[in-house]
Structures are given as C-alpha cells and as structure tokens.
Amino acid sequence: MTLDRSERLAPWGPDVEVGVPDPEDSTRWLARTLIEVNPYHWAPHFAGGTWPPTRMHSE
C-alpha cells in the first residue's frame, strides 16, 4: 500500500480493511486492517498515542 492510499483511508481509523495481494497466489487478495499494513502511521503520534477518533475527521 502506498503512503498516498493509506493517507486517504486514515480518517476511517486503524480498523478499516484494505485489500493486499496474496503472496502465495497473485490472482487473489487478502483483507488486512490499515494498522496491519501501516503500523508506523503518523496519526497516533499527534493524538496522544492513540488513533484519532473518526468524528475528528467529520467536523
């Protein structure tokens, strides 16, 4: 997942699922949470150590 895509998904929180290629079968995909594919995302560092709540992005 590119940084650009993870940034667009970040407002939905760390539990949003994304599709990633299956390393054992290139014709299939696997579902992973955003935090699984990007464990070093910047969001928690600017929100007191936790992922910002979704409501912060909708105001």
Summary of the structure (lengths in Angstrom):
residues: 59
radius of gyration: 12.8
end to end distance: 27.0
largest distance: 41.8
contacts: 119
relative contact order: 0.22
helix: 37%
strand: 25%
